[in-house]
Amino acid sequence: MNRQQILWVFFGFSGRISRQAFALAGLLLYVIRLYPVYRMIAAEGDETVINHWASVFIAMFAVLIVSHIALAMKRLHDFDRSGWWSLLFPIGDIIAFILLCFPPGTAGANRYGQRTDSAS
């Protein structure tokens, strides 16, 4: 996978994405989001370290929420649904993530195109 494809998977808002690609990309985002939390817990009361990792978490969260919305939008396109529903994703992201991982997408082409798991 080249850089352009990776950027499309995590930050592209057009096209479709399969449940497998959605699940793997989403799990990676959750692991990335949990790392600063792990570091804060491991700091065991060291306020300087905790504050540092809290700042990292806040900065990462802003970027990762956009990425989660982009993933959800492409997955909704795979169901032939409007991507605007992905704006609800931050509200119930864990439930929505699980629900979007399992059902298959629309067979064949739909109004968002063929499923390609790529930007083209």
Steps between C-alpha positions, in 0.01 A plus 500: 500500500652831398483830689210635292289190576578522871401867507177414315414220744543721806407846368306458173127569505402356162465146376426174677687274740442134585420380850841335532692816407270707724551267796879488467538876452259570786679264737830669418347839584372367834844360588661832411242686709557274801880532503507842675248367753730207570794739547297714743411194706861378492620840628371406848434851626785687327304816414751622240479176304123478540454858377725433201307190394167671566605772255604237247165324545302820439699585187472145367130480578425796275676334206373150571136606525524640146650170388224299671239715324673447163505123554135493606399714202663260252345201679155662485556557128558123473144455635378754241425746783585866536830572667342782701395237755867460585485831686312308770796263528678687782186472716481124496824406332556164667146378430509639147843349436380154602181533294692608188752215524262209443234550230617463141473797266279533194592238240636647177502867415280751678465877465842544668673272249665159512655381825872530445648567846700773328459861392448421132 
